[in-house]
Amino acid sequence: MANDGSLYSSEAGAGFIGAIVTGFLAGYLSTTGLGGEIAIPHAKTGSVAAPIVGFARSPEGVEWGSLDGTNARLIFMITVPGAAAADEHRRILALLSLRLMDPGFRERLSDAEDEAGVLGVWGEIG
């Protein structure tokens, strides 16, 4: 999440694409499929100046190596600058995890019809 709480900010750093690649590669190098059709790949990188959280949905699901064998339909990528990695990563993961325990939240994310709908649900996160 960018400093202003948005999903992306140009102030987050010019290496946004590099951060996405780094995060997804990290996700493939370790099991970040949590089960329950959720995956949260995460990475620390010097390519961003502020934490970024990306979100994607897959109606079919993506094989993510989750322990329960389900494909990930809700995918969250957390990328934080190397200097802030430990504290920021834990803070973001805690906020996200609390909301993901709510089946209604997951359903609203899955059912959102467009970007505005997703952002409206996303706004429920601390």
Secondary structure, 3 states (H helix, E strand, C coil): CCCCCCCCCHHHCCCHHHHHHHHHHHHHHCCCEEECCEECCEEEECCCCCCEEEEEEEEEEECCCCCCCCCEEEEEEEEEEHHHHHHHHHHHHHHHHHHHCCHHHHHHHHHCCCHHHHHHHHCCCC
